Amino acid sequence: MDHNTESTPKNGREEKKTPQNKPPYIGHTLSEAKKLATQQGFTIRVMRMNGEELVGTTDFVPTRIDVAVENDIVVPW
C-alpha cells in the first residue's frame, strides 16, 4: 500500500483516500481548510490568491489539494 494514502472499506471494497474522495474545503477560511486537511492526512497548496495565479511545481502528490482563495475564503478552483 502507498504510505501517502489510506484505504477505507466502502461497499465491501477498498477505496484509496485521495483529495477527490474527501469533502470540499470550499467556504472555509484558509486556516480552517488547512487544519481540516491536516486532520485528514492532506496538505493544502494555494494556487490562486485574490485573483492572482501563483507558481506551483508539476510533481504529483496524491495527498496535496490545490485551492484558490479569495479574501481568506477557499473558493472553487
N, C-alpha and C positions, 0 to 999 in steps of 0.2 A: 504494500500500500504506500502511496505517496505520503510522506510525512507532512506535506503542506495542506492536505485536505483531510477531512474526516468522512467516514461513511455512516449513514444513518439508515435504519430499516424503513422502508415505505412500501406498503402492499407486498410484503414478503421479499422484496428486492432491496439490494443495497444501492443507495444513491449518493454519489460524491457531493460533498458540501462545497459549492462554488458560489461566488458572488451572485450569479444569475438565479440561484435557488433560494436566496435569502430575501427577507423583506426589504423594500426600498428604504433609503435614507432620506428621500425627498421630503422636505418640510421641516426637517430637523436643523438645528444650528450646526455649524461645522464641528464645534466641540462635542455636542451630543452625538453626532454621526460617528466621529472618531471613537468615542467611548463605546458606543454600541458595536461598532465594527471590531474593536479590540476584544470585547467580551465574546464575540462570536468567532474569533480567530482570523479576522481580516484586517487589512490596513486600508486607509483612505488616501488617495492621491488627488489633489486638486489640479484639474486640467484647464479650467476656465474660472477666473475670479473677476467678478463685476464686469463681465463682458470682454475681458482681456484673456486671449488664449495664452496658456503657459506651455513651456517646453517640457516634454517628458521623454523618457527613454523608450525604445521599442522592444525591450525584453519583455517576455511574457511571465507574469507572476500570477498564478491562479487564485491567490488569496488577496489580490490587490483590487480595489474598487476605484475606478476613475469617476470623479464627480465634478460638477460645475457648482459654483457658489455665487449667489447674488446677495449682497447686504448681510453676510454671515448665515444665510439660509441655503441649504442644499436644494438645487433646482434640477429639473430634467436636463440631461446631458445631450 
